[in-house]
Amino acid sequence: MEIFDETIQSTCKATLKHRTLLHTSVKGKTVPWWTDDLRTIRKRTNALRRRYQRTLHNDELRENRKTQYFESKKRYQAAIREAKLYSWKQYCSTTPSNNPWNAVYKLARGKRRNMAAMTTLRKQDGTETVNMSETLEYMAQQLIPEDNNRETQIITETYED
């Protein structure tokens, strides 16, 4: 089994691509309204929160830092609201106004279609899977081969020779 395991690992290392840490990208989508100013305000607000939370023994200083943190938090939330509103106005003004059924209207009415994830598969007998768990089970049955002891013995005997 060790020889078989080493063979599989070496084959995978030789044929599959390795993910390197140097080429990592931003996971998920960024929001269009995020700015460097918001990043700066967020860092300042988080620093004030940490400073407030770590002040334990001086009640007057703790209350002062609490006030500073909550004021900064309000400014940060207001800046986010303002950035979102500005971004929305920019989006609305960039879409052509000559078409009354444009993307803004469809978005407001909830008419934009999202790409739906496949939840059913057609089986070999013509029936379809009912839910996601049955679909995943069917995929596993079709894609993952059964563990056959006879095949394992043949492979082991081949490597021992």
C-alpha positions in Angstrom: 0.0 0.0 0.0 2.9 2.4 0.7 4.3 1.9 -2.8 0.8 2.4 -4.3 0.4 5.6 -2.2 3.8 6.9 -3.2 3.0 6.3 -6.8 -0.3 8.1 -6.7 1.3 11.1 -4.9 4.2 11.3 -7.3 1.8 11.1 -10.3 -0.4 13.9 -8.8 2.6 16.1 -8.1 3.9 15.6 -11.7 0.6 16.2 -13.5 -1.5 18.5 -11.4 -0.9 22.2 -11.1 0.3 23.5 -7.7 -1.2 26.7 -6.3 1.5 29.1 -5.4 1.2 31.8 -2.7 2.7 34.4 -4.9 -0.2 34.4 -7.4 -3.1 34.7 -4.9 -5.8 37.1 -5.9 -8.6 38.8 -4.1 -11.2 36.3 -3.1 -14.8 37.3 -3.8 -15.9 40.4 -5.5 -15.1 43.9 -4.3 -17.8 46.4 -4.0 -17.7 49.3 -6.4 -18.2 52.0 -3.7 -15.2 51.1 -1.6 -12.4 53.7 -1.5 -9.1 54.3 0.1 -10.6 57.0 2.3 -13.1 54.4 3.7 -10.2 52.0 4.4 -8.4 54.7 6.3 -11.5 55.6 8.4 -12.1 51.9 9.1 -8.5 51.4 10.3 -8.8 54.5 12.6 -12.1 53.3 14.0 -10.8 49.8 14.7 -7.8 51.3 16.4 -10.0 53.4 18.6 -12.2 50.4 19.4 -9.2 48.3 20.4 -7.8 51.2 22.6 -11.2 51.6 24.3 -11.5 47.8 24.9 -8.0 47.6 26.4 -8.5 50.4 28.9 -9.6 48.7 32.1 -8.5 50.4 35.2 -9.0 54.1 34.6 -12.8 54.8 34.4 -12.4 58.4 33.2 -10.0 57.5 30.4 -12.2 54.5 29.4 -15.3 56.7 29.1 -13.3 59.3 27.1 -12.0 56.6 24.7 -15.5 55.1 24.5 -16.9 58.4 23.3 -14.1 58.8 20.7 -14.8 55.3 19.4 -18.5 55.8 19.0 -18.1 59.1 17.3 -15.6 57.6 14.9 -18.0 54.7 14.3 -20.8 57.1 13.4 -18.6 59.0 11.0 -17.5 55.7 9.4 -21.0 54.5 8.9 -22.1 57.8 7.5 -19.1 57.7 5.1 -20.2 54.2 3.9 -23.8 55.4 3.3 -22.5 58.4 1.4 -20.2 56.3 -0.7 -22.9 53.8 -1.5 -25.3 56.5 -2.5 -22.7 58.2 -4.7 -21.9 54.9 -6.4 -25.6 54.2 -7.0 -26.1 57.7 -8.5 -23.0 57.1 -10.8 -24.4 53.7 -11.9 -27.8 55.2 -12.6 -26.4 58.1 -14.6 -24.1 55.8 -16.8 -27.0 53.7 -18.1 -28.7 55.1 -21.2 -31.9 57.0 -20.5 -33.4 56.5 -23.9 -34.4 52.9 -23.0 -37.0 52.9 -20.2 -36.5 49.1 -19.6 -32.8 49.5 -18.9 -30.7 47.7 -16.2 -31.7 50.1 -13.4 -35.4 49.5 -13.9 -34.8 45.7 -14.0 -32.7 45.9 -10.9 -35.3 48.0 -9.1 -38.1 45.6 -10.1 -36.1 42.5 -9.2 -36.2 41.3 -12.8 -32.5 40.6 -13.2 -31.7 37.0 -13.6 -29.0 35.4 -11.6 -27.2 32.4 -12.9 -28.9 29.5 -11.2 -26.8 26.6 -9.8 -27.6 23.2 -11.3 -29.5 21.2 -8.7 -30.6 18.2 -10.8 -29.0 15.7 -13.1 -30.5 13.3 -15.5 -29.7 9.7 -14.6 -28.9 6.9 -17.0 -32.4 5.5 -16.6 -34.0 8.9 -17.7 -35.1 10.1 -14.3 -33.8 13.2 -12.7 -32.4 13.8 -9.2 -34.8 15.6 -6.8 -32.6 17.7 -4.6 -29.0 18.8 -4.1 -28.0 15.9 -1.8 -29.3 13.3 -4.3 -27.5 15.1 -7.1 -24.2 15.0 -5.1 -24.7 11.4 -4.2 -25.3 10.5 -7.9 -22.2 12.5 -9.0 -20.1 10.6 -6.4 -21.4 7.3 -7.6 -20.6 8.1 -11.2 -17.2 9.9 -10.8 -15.6 8.0 -7.9 -14.7 4.4 -8.8 -15.5 1.6 -6.4 -12.6 0.2 -4.3 -12.1 -3.3 -5.8 -9.7 -5.5 -3.8 -8.8 -7.6 -6.9 -7.6 -4.5 -8.8 -5.5 -3.4 -5.8 -3.9 -6.8 -5.6 -3.0 -6.6 -9.4 -1.5 -3.2 -9.0 0.5 -4.2 -5.9 1.8 -7.3 -7.6 2.9 -5.2 -10.6 4.9 -2.9 -8.5 6.5 -5.7 -6.5 7.8 -7.3 -9.6 
